[in-house]
Amino acid sequence: MQRRQCHLIPLYIQHIFDFANLKPLLPNFSLMNTLKTIADSRHTPFLILLCGLLFRAFNIDALSPIVDETGHLWESVNYSMYAPLDRLISGKYLGYLFYKPIYLSSWDPLYVARLFTALISIVAAWYVYLITRLLCSHYAGIVAMISYLASPFTYFHDRQAIFDPLASAFFAASLYSLS
C-alpha cells in the first residue's frame, strides 16, 4: 500500500498543476522560439562582439601591470636584451612589431596596449564564429563565439598586454584562410 501512495502523490501534484486548460489564456511564449528568433538575426554576432568588447574594455586599467606586460612593452623599443634575430627565433617578433608604435606614440602605453589586445581578441572571436559557422552552422558559431568570449581564461588574457591573444587571433585567421 505504501508503494501505491508514492505513485499517487506525483499524479495528484500533476493534476493540481495541470496547465493544459490555461494554454489558451497564456500568450504563445516559448523560450526556445525567442532565442531562435534572436539568433536568426544577422546582427546577432556583431552585438555579441560589441558586448564582448565592452566587457573587456570596462575598467581595463584596474589591474596593476604584470611583469610580462611591462617587459614586452619595454623590449619592444629596447634592443639591449634581445637582438632582433633572437626575437625572431623566440616567435615574439610580430608582437614586438605591433607594440612598438603603441609604446612610442601613446600617452599611456600600457592602457593603449591593453585596449589593442582587447580589440585583437574580438577579431579572434569573430574568426572563431566564422570557422564554426563554416564547419557546422550559424547557431554553433554563435555558441562557439559566446563560449570563447565568456571563458575566464581568455577574458583575463584579453585584458592584458601580452602576446597570447595576438597569437590566437592570427592562428584563427590563418585557419579560416585555409578553407
N, C-alpha and C positions, 0 to 999 in steps of 0.2 A: 504494500500500500504506500509506503514511503517513496518508492521509486516512481509511482504514478503521480504523486503530488509534485515531484520535481519537474516532471514533464508538463504538468498543467500550469505551473507558475509562468513559464515563458509564453505559453499560449494566452493566458489571461492578460499578461502585460502587453502582448502583441495586439490583443483585441482592444484594449483601452487606447493604445497609441496608434490605432489604425487610421492613417490619414488618407485613405483611398477616397473617402467621402468628401474630403476637403480639397481635393485637387482642382475641381472647377473654380473654387473660390480664390485659390492662390495664383499669383502670376506665374507664367511659364518661365521659371528661373532654374537654370542648371549651371553649376559652377564650371563644368567641363565645356559646355557650349559657350559660356562667356569667355573662358580662357582661349578657346579655339578661335573665337571671333577676334580677340585681341592679337593672337599670334598670327592670324591670317594677314594682318595689315603689313604692307611692305615697309612701313615706317618703324615697325617694332624693333628691328636690330639697331637702328640709329638711336632710338630712345633708350635702349638698354646700354648702348655705348656711352651716351651722354650721361646717364646715371652713374655708370662706372667711372667716368672721368670726374664727375662732381664728387663722388665719394673719395677718389684718390687725391684730388686737389684740395679738398677741405682740410684746413689746418695742417698743411703738409710740412710745415716747419716746426711742429710741436715736438717731434723727437730731436734729441740732441744729435749732432753729427757722429757717425760711427767711423771707425778707423779706415775702413775700406773707402768710404766716400771721400774723405779728405785726402787720403793717399792717391786715389785715382785722379782727383781734380788737380792736385799738386804735381803729379807725374805727367799730366797732360801738357804742362808748359815747361817742366824742368827735366832736362835730359841727363842730369848728372848721375842718377842711379842706374837707369837702364838705357842703353843705346837703342836707336830705332830698330836695328836688326834683332836685338833681344826682345823687343816688344812684339815684333812680327812673329817670332818663334813662339812666344808665350800665348799668342792668339788674342791679345788685347789691343792690337794696333788700331783696329777700327773704332773701338771705344774711345781711345785717346784722340783720334781724329774728330770725333763728334764732340767731345768735351772741351777741346782746346778753344774753339771760338766762344763757347759759353763762358769759360774762365776768363778770357781776355776782354770780352765785350759787355759783361753784365755787372750790375751794381752789387749783386749778391750771388756769387757763382753757385753756392750750394742750393739756394732756393730755386734758381733757374734750372739747374741740372736736375733737381728733383721733379720740377714741372715737365721738363723734357722727357724724363724717364716715364712719368705718368702718361704722357701723350704716346710714347712708344708702346707702352703696354696696351693702350686702346687699339693701336694698329695690330698688335699681336692678337688681341681678342677678335678683331674683325677677320683676320686670316683664319683663326680657329673656326669661326662661323662659316666662312667660305669653304674651307676644306670639309667640314662636316656636312654642309649642305650639298656639296658635290658628291660625297660618298653615300650619304643617307637621304636626308630630306631637310626641308625648311625648319620643321619643328625640332628635329635633332640638332640642327645648327644653333637654334635659339637656346636649347638646353645646354649644349656644349659651351656656348659663349657665356651664359649665366654661370655655369659651373666654373669656368676659368676666372671670371671676374669676382666671384664670391669666395674663391679659395683663399683661406687665410695666408697661405704661403706666398701666393702671387700678390695678394694685397699688400703684405709687408714689403716685399722686394720691389714692387712697383712704386712705392713711395720713397725709395732710397736711390741715391745717385750712384748706382753700381751697374755693372755690365750685364747682369743676368737677364733683365727684361729686353735689353737690346739684342742679346743673342737669341732669345726665344722668338722675338719678332722677326729677325732675319731667317731663322730656321723655318718658321711657319710660312713666311713669304716664299722662301725657296721651295718648300714642299708644295705649296699651291702652284707655283710656276711650273712644276713638273707635270701637272695634269693638263 
